[in-house]
Amino acid sequence: MTMNETQFNALAETMLARIEAALDAASIDIDYEVMPGGVLELEFEDGSKIIINRHTAAREIWVAAKSGGFHFRYENADDGRWVGTRDGVELMAMLSQVISQQAGEKVTLA
């Protein structure tokens, strides 16, 4: 799907809001802050961080974690998933994995 900047920003904002809601629902001890420009910053007890942000020029959501950097593109499927550009892993599944690693406990984001 080729999308313009307005479409991308709307889809990315919706996904970032979904991630926030999933973090709240997960009831885990992670501090997070929504920063200007579509950036979500998660901070863990050990001081490590995960940064989730939209990259408008590339039309991707980027995730920076201790285990590496990940890029996700919107897949124009019926379920409207964001999938990894390298491995096709769905964004929420990958976030569950990297958050679990950094939190030191099993976290599943729905």
C-alpha positions, 0 to 999 in steps of 0.5 A, a space after each residue: 500500500 502506498 500511502 501519503 504522509 497524512 494516512 501514515 501518521 494517522 495509522 502510526 498514531 493509532 498503533 502507538 495508542 494501541 501500544 499504550 493501552 496494551 502497556 496499561 493492560 499488562 500491569 507491569 512495572 514499566 514507566 513510559 512517556 509519550 514524547 512529542 513527534 510520535 515517540 513512546 519511551 519505555 524505561 525499565 527498573 535497570 535504567 534501560 529503555 525501549 524507544 518506539 517512534 514513527 519515521 514518517 519519511 520511511 513510512 515505518 514505525 521504528 523500535 530501538 531496544 537493547 537487543 537491536 533496532 527494528 523497523 515495521 511497515 503497515 501491511 495492507 491486510 484485513 487486520 492492518 498489521 505492522 510487520 518487521 521489514 527483515 523478518 515479517 514478525 508482527 510489531 506487538 509480538 516483537 514488542 512482547 519479546 523485547 519488553 520481556 527481555 528487558 523487564 526480566 519477566 514474561 510480558 504479552 501485549 495484546 
